[in-house]
Amino acid sequence: MAKSDSFFIRAKVSTNGAAYVQSEIDLGSFVNLGVSKSTLLRIHNISVQYADDTGPEYPIYSVVVPGAKCAWQLTTQSQASMITADDKSLVSSGSLTALGDSTSTAHGQALTQVDDMNPQNWTNGYLVGVDSLFLATDNVGTFANGEIDVCVVMECTLENATQANSVALALSQQ
């Protein structure tokens, strides 16, 4: 199989107070390893949506000083907590920070979205050769509107495993 047309994989994970929460994304129908022709997944782009868990149209804010932060990560291995970019299982990560103002929800509010690491930052995207990815979130502080849904949309293609991309995969993951 040559490279496929791009397609999209979608996933969601919701915060749970201040606890780490993880959701598994099954890639078994895309990634096939150990067969005569192994197939790998290449992630080219990841877009992230942060939404109030009652609906994406509701604002996200904090009325507690100093504010609240919702961090997320996409990894090739299950994790027990948030990790840093030196961990080879990290594919992508980012966060949303809401600065708080205890006097009003309208004064001093500032939302900052940070994409720490994303496949679109790399020359050839991010090559994946695992059966599952893990989307996780954790938050610090209090969002006035409650829990936050972190949704990702990944633009992907499939490609045959070759000696060159197998070596690149072995060097970059696990």
C-alpha positions in Angstrom: 0.0 0.0 0.0 1.3 3.4 -0.9 0.5 6.4 1.4 -3.2 6.7 1.9 -5.4 9.8 1.6 -5.6 11.6 4.9 -8.4 10.7 7.3 -9.4 11.9 10.8 -9.4 10.2 14.2 -11.3 11.9 16.9 -11.1 11.4 20.7 -12.3 13.1 23.9 -11.4 13.0 27.5 -13.0 15.0 30.4 -11.4 16.4 33.5 -12.4 15.0 36.8 -11.8 17.5 39.5 -8.1 17.6 40.0 -7.4 13.9 39.2 -5.5 12.6 36.2 -7.9 11.0 33.6 -6.9 8.9 30.6 -8.8 7.5 27.6 -7.6 4.8 25.3 -7.8 5.3 21.5 -7.8 2.0 19.7 -5.7 2.0 16.6 -6.1 -1.8 15.9 -8.0 -1.2 12.7 -5.2 1.1 11.3 -1.9 -0.2 12.6 -0.9 -3.8 11.6 2.4 -5.0 12.8 4.0 -8.4 12.4 2.1 -9.3 9.2 3.8 -9.8 5.8 3.2 -6.1 5.1 3.1 -4.0 8.3 1.1 -0.8 8.2 2.0 2.3 10.3 0.0 5.4 11.1 1.4 8.9 10.5 -0.2 11.8 12.3 0.2 15.0 10.4 -1.8 17.5 12.4 -3.7 17.6 15.7 -6.3 20.2 16.5 -7.6 20.6 20.0 -10.9 21.9 21.3 -11.5 22.8 25.0 -15.2 22.8 25.9 -17.3 23.2 29.0 -18.7 19.7 29.7 -22.3 21.0 29.4 -21.6 22.2 25.8 -19.0 23.9 23.6 -20.9 27.2 23.5 -20.4 27.9 27.3 -17.5 30.0 28.3 -14.5 28.6 30.2 -13.3 30.9 33.1 -12.0 30.9 36.6 -13.0 33.3 39.4 -10.4 31.9 41.8 -7.0 33.7 42.0 -4.6 32.8 40.5 -6.8 30.7 38.1 -6.9 27.2 36.7 -5.0 25.2 34.1 -6.2 22.2 32.1 -3.3 20.2 30.6 -3.5 17.4 28.1 -1.2 14.8 26.5 -1.3 12.2 23.8 1.0 9.2 24.4 1.9 5.8 22.9 2.0 4.2 26.4 -0.4 4.4 29.3 0.7 6.9 31.9 -0.2 7.5 35.6 0.4 11.3 35.4 1.4 14.1 33.1 4.9 13.6 31.5 7.4 15.9 29.9 8.8 16.0 26.4 11.9 13.9 27.3 9.6 10.8 27.6 9.7 9.0 24.3 6.0 8.0 24.5 4.9 11.6 24.3 3.3 12.4 20.9 1.7 15.7 21.6 0.7 18.0 24.5 -0.8 21.3 25.4 -2.8 23.3 27.9 -5.4 25.9 28.6 -4.9 28.4 31.4 -7.6 30.7 32.7 -6.3 33.5 34.9 -8.7 34.2 37.7 -10.3 37.3 39.2 -12.3 36.9 42.4 -14.3 40.1 41.9 -16.1 39.4 38.7 -16.2 36.9 35.8 -15.9 39.8 33.4 -12.8 41.6 34.7 -9.3 40.4 34.4 -10.1 37.2 32.5 -7.5 35.9 30.2 -7.4 32.5 28.5 -4.1 31.2 27.1 -3.8 28.1 25.0 -0.4 26.5 24.5 0.4 23.7 22.2 3.7 22.4 23.6 4.4 19.8 21.0 2.4 18.9 18.0 3.0 16.8 14.8 2.5 19.7 12.6 5.7 21.2 14.0 7.7 18.4 12.5 8.9 18.0 8.9 7.1 14.6 8.4 4.5 14.5 11.1 4.7 11.8 13.8 5.0 8.1 12.9 3.0 5.7 15.2 3.4 1.9 15.3 1.4 1.0 18.4 -2.1 -0.5 18.8 -3.4 2.3 21.1 -2.8 5.9 21.9 -3.7 7.4 25.2 -5.3 10.8 25.5 -5.1 12.2 29.0 -5.9 15.4 30.9 -5.2 16.8 34.4 -6.1 20.2 35.8 -4.9 22.4 38.6 -7.1 25.1 40.2 -10.8 25.6 39.8 -12.7 26.4 36.6 -15.9 28.2 37.6 -17.9 26.4 34.9 -17.0 22.9 36.2 -15.3 20.1 34.2 -13.6 20.6 30.8 -13.8 18.3 27.8 -10.6 18.1 25.8 -11.3 16.9 22.2 -8.7 16.2 19.6 -8.9 15.7 15.9 -5.9 14.0 14.3 -5.2 14.2 10.6 -3.6 10.9 9.7 -2.4 8.7 6.8 -1.4 5.0 6.6 1.8 3.8 5.1 3.7 0.5 4.6 6.5 -0.2 7.0 9.9 0.1 5.3 13.3 -0.4 6.7 13.8 3.4 6.7 10.6 4.3 8.6 11.0 1.3 10.9 14.4 2.5 12.0 13.0 6.1 12.4 10.2 4.7 14.5 12.5 2.6 16.7 14.8 5.6 17.3 11.9 8.0 18.2 9.5 5.9 20.3 9.8 3.6 23.4 
